[in-house]
Amino acid sequence: MESVKRTGVARWPLQKGEKLGPKIQERFSKIGRNPYLVRSFFRPLYF
């Protein structure tokens, strides 16, 4: 989860003429291809 916060779309401003939607879709696609990262969303924060 922390990885998404540190490397997410909000970290970099949009360039002129760039759309937010495609950037978000690309980011979700990358997350979806990483099973470890997807599982981390459902783990408790503290063990």
ABEGO torsion letter per residue (X at the ends): XAAAAAABAAABBBBBGBBAAAAAAAAAAAAAABAAAAAAAABBABX
